[in-house]
């Protein structure tokens, strides 16, 4: 099946969660441990060097493109560190309110998304979950705002009660979840009725089709569905090579082919195989904003 086929039959849907595993030749059962190892190494590199206090985001960023509409009308300083990454967060939210809400960021990485929300809005609480222990350790040390709290946890088994949050965000993380439907069910469970799921990632078109089908069958209505692939690739063209040098990627990757594949997937510099596969339409980067109207019915 290629990426442009229709949604696969139900018996094949378990393959959707293995998209990163397929690219790396890693079985679904091993994928989480390989992702943890990769981010442990990346966080260790950052903490041992001079970049630890500066790198708060792992997302690919968003750059406005002439002729394409934006969902956020503000502007960020040209010299602002991580401005493309912050812009992606603000584009994802678009018209959604944050003030007074209980917010959960699943796959929070180094905490940049929640720190950006804390700096620009007045949410009641901001909670981050990430499977990687070194990312959570960094978050707890780097982000002092008392509204922020961070927990190590699994996106497919969230350790929160039913109806705990008003807004769940997930940015460029779900592509590494072996059981994506289980994650979608967990988002529905922890959201209050009327709450929103703000979701953005890079997936194959059939995987997005499956997401729409599963989520709308299980308690959500789609408020927005927007292709931002061109905007994300524009950000990659501007920033990826600088990031490769900052992470000392080329030297380290020469000795570790698996790390090289992960780093290429992680940064997608222009001219890489992964960048080209996005540009030719095999993958697309989309924003989905969904509102919960009922509890999940899929068991």
C-alpha positions in Angstrom: 0.0 0.0 0.0 1.4 3.4 -0.9 0.7 6.6 1.0 -2.0 7.8 -1.4 -4.2 4.7 -1.0 -7.5 5.0 0.8 -7.9 4.0 4.5 -6.8 0.4 4.9 -9.2 -2.3 6.1 -9.7 -2.6 9.9 -7.4 -5.6 10.0 -4.5 -3.6 8.7 -5.0 -0.5 10.9 -2.6 -1.7 13.5 0.2 -1.0 11.0 -0.6 2.7 11.1 1.2 3.1 14.4 4.4 1.6 13.0 5.2 4.5 10.6 8.4 5.5 12.3 9.3 1.9 13.0 9.0 1.0 9.3 11.4 3.8 8.4 14.0 2.6 11.0 13.5 -1.1 10.6 12.3 -1.4 14.2 9.4 -3.6 15.4 6.6 -1.8 17.2 7.4 -3.5 20.5 10.9 -2.1 20.3 10.0 1.4 19.0 9.4 3.1 22.3 12.7 2.0 23.8 14.6 3.1 20.7 12.9 6.5 20.8 13.7 6.8 24.5 17.3 5.9 23.8 17.6 8.5 21.1 16.2 11.4 23.1 18.2 10.3 26.2 21.3 10.7 24.0 20.1 14.0 22.6 19.3 15.4 26.1 22.6 14.2 27.4 24.5 16.0 24.6 22.6 19.2 25.3 23.1 19.0 29.1 26.8 18.4 28.7 27.3 21.4 26.4 26.4 25.0 26.2 23.0 24.5 24.5 21.0 23.1 27.4 19.5 26.4 28.5 18.6 27.4 24.9 17.0 24.4 23.3 13.4 24.1 24.6 11.7 22.8 21.4 12.1 19.7 19.2 9.3 20.6 16.7 10.1 21.6 13.1 8.6 25.0 13.2 6.3 27.0 11.0 7.2 29.8 8.6 4.5 32.0 6.9 4.5 31.5 3.1 3.2 34.1 0.7 -0.2 33.3 -0.7 -1.1 30.9 2.1 -3.4 31.9 5.0 -2.2 31.8 8.6 -4.3 31.1 11.7 -2.4 33.4 14.0 -2.2 37.1 13.1 0.6 38.2 15.4 4.3 38.6 14.8 7.4 37.4 16.6 10.8 39.2 16.8 13.1 38.2 14.0 16.0 37.6 16.5 13.8 35.5 18.8 15.3 32.1 19.6 13.0 29.3 18.5 10.6 31.7 16.8 9.6 29.1 14.2 8.9 26.6 16.9 6.8 29.1 18.9 5.0 30.1 15.7 3.9 26.5 15.2 2.4 26.4 18.7 0.5 29.6 18.0 -0.7 28.4 14.6 -1.9 25.2 16.1 -4.0 27.0 18.7 -5.3 29.5 16.2 -8.6 30.9 17.6 -8.7 28.5 20.6 -8.8 30.2 24.0 -6.3 29.2 26.7 -7.0 31.6 29.5 -8.5 29.8 32.6 -8.1 26.3 31.1 -6.5 23.1 32.3 -4.0 22.2 29.5 -2.3 18.9 28.9 0.6 18.7 26.4 1.2 15.0 25.4 4.8 14.4 24.1 6.0 17.6 25.8 9.7 17.1 25.1 11.7 19.9 26.8 8.6 21.9 27.8 8.8 24.6 25.2 5.1 24.5 24.2 3.9 24.9 27.8 6.4 27.6 28.5 5.2 29.5 25.5 1.6 29.2 26.6 2.5 30.3 30.1 4.3 33.4 28.7 1.4 34.5 26.5 -1.8 33.4 28.2 -3.3 32.8 31.6 -4.2 29.2 31.8 -5.3 27.7 35.1 -2.8 24.8 34.9 -0.3 23.4 32.4 0.7 19.7 32.5 3.3 18.0 30.3 3.8 14.3 29.8 6.7 12.7 27.9 7.9 9.1 27.8 11.5 10.2 28.1 12.9 10.6 31.6 15.7 13.0 30.7 13.3 15.3 28.9 11.1 15.4 32.1 14.2 16.0 34.3 15.1 19.0 32.1 11.6 20.4 32.2 11.4 20.2 36.0 14.8 22.0 36.3 14.3 24.6 33.5 10.7 25.8 34.0 10.0 27.4 37.3 6.4 28.7 36.6 4.3 27.2 39.4 1.4 26.5 37.0 3.7 24.0 35.1 4.1 20.4 36.2 5.7 17.6 34.3 5.4 13.8 34.5 7.0 10.9 32.8 4.3 8.8 31.1 3.0 7.0 28.1 0.7 8.7 25.6 -1.1 5.4 25.2 -1.8 5.1 28.9 -2.3 8.6 30.4 -2.2 8.6 34.2 -5.0 11.2 34.7 -8.7 10.9 35.6 -11.5 11.1 33.2 -12.5 14.6 32.2 -9.4 16.3 33.8 -8.5 18.8 31.0 -10.1 21.4 28.8 -7.4 21.4 26.1 -5.0 18.6 25.0 -2.1 19.5 22.6 0.0 17.0 20.7 2.8 18.4 18.5 4.9 16.3 16.2 4.9 13.3 18.6 2.2 10.8 17.6 4.2 9.5 14.6 6.2 7.5 17.1 3.3 5.9 18.9 2.9 2.2 18.1 -0.8 2.1 18.9 -2.2 5.4 17.7 -5.9 4.5 18.3 -5.1 3.9 22.0 -3.7 7.4 22.1 -6.8 8.9 20.5 -9.0 7.1 23.0 -6.9 8.4 25.9 -7.2 11.9 24.6 -11.0 11.6 24.5 -11.0 10.1 28.0 -9.0 12.8 29.8 -10.8 15.7 28.0 -14.0 17.3 29.4 -17.0 17.4 27.1 -16.7 20.6 25.1 -12.9 20.6 25.4 -10.5 20.7 22.5 -7.8 18.5 21.0 -5.2 20.6 19.1 -3.2 18.1 17.0 -0.4 18.6 14.5 2.0 16.1 13.1 3.7 14.7 10.0 1.9 11.6 8.7 1.1 9.8 5.5 -2.2 11.0 3.9 -3.9 7.6 4.7 -2.9 8.0 8.3 -4.6 11.4 8.5 -7.6 9.9 6.8 -7.7 7.2 9.5 -7.3 9.9 12.3 -10.3 11.8 10.9 -12.4 8.6 10.7 -11.5 7.3 14.1 -11.8 10.6 16.0 -15.1 11.6 14.4 -16.5 8.2 15.1 -15.4 8.4 18.7 -16.7 11.6 20.2 -15.0 14.4 18.3 -16.1 16.9 15.7 -13.5 18.6 13.4 -13.3 22.4 13.9 -10.3 22.8 11.5 -8.2 20.7 9.2 -5.4 22.5 7.5 -2.4 21.4 5.4 0.7 23.3 6.6 3.3 21.2 4.8 4.7 24.1 2.8 5.1 26.2 5.9 6.9 23.5 7.8 9.2 22.8 4.9 10.0 26.5 4.6 11.0 26.4 8.3 13.2 23.4 7.7 15.0 25.1 4.8 15.9 28.0 7.0 16.8 26.1 10.2 17.7 22.4 9.7 21.4 22.8 8.7 22.0 25.1 11.6 20.5 22.5 13.9 22.6 19.7 12.4 25.7 21.7 13.2 24.5 22.5 16.7 23.7 18.9 17.5 27.1 17.8 16.0 25.0 15.4 14.0 27.2 14.6 11.0 30.2 13.6 13.1 28.3 11.5 15.6 26.1 9.9 12.9 29.0 8.6 10.9 29.6 6.0 13.7 26.0 5.1 14.3 23.7 4.4 11.3 20.6 4.1 13.5 21.3 7.5 15.1 21.8 8.9 11.6 18.4 7.7 10.5 16.7 9.1 13.6 18.5 12.4 13.3 17.5 12.7 9.6 13.9 11.9 10.7 14.2 14.3 13.6 15.6 17.3 11.6 14.8 16.6 7.9 17.3 18.9 6.3 16.7 20.0 2.7 18.1 17.4 0.3 17.6 14.5 2.8 15.6 11.5 1.7 12.9 12.3 4.3 12.6 16.0 3.2 12.2 14.8 -0.4 9.5 12.3 0.6 7.6 15.1 2.2 8.0 17.5 -0.7 6.7 14.9 -3.2 3.6 14.2 -1.2 4.2 10.9 0.5 3.9 12.7 3.8 1.9 15.8 4.8 2.0 18.0 7.9 -1.4 19.0 9.1 -3.2 20.9 11.9 -6.3 19.3 13.2 -8.4 21.1 15.8 -11.2 18.9 17.3 -13.9 19.4 19.9 -15.1 16.6 22.2 -18.9 16.2 22.0 -19.2 12.7 23.5 -17.2 10.0 25.2 -15.3 7.5 23.1 -17.5 4.6 22.0 -14.7 2.4 20.5 -13.5 -0.3 22.8 
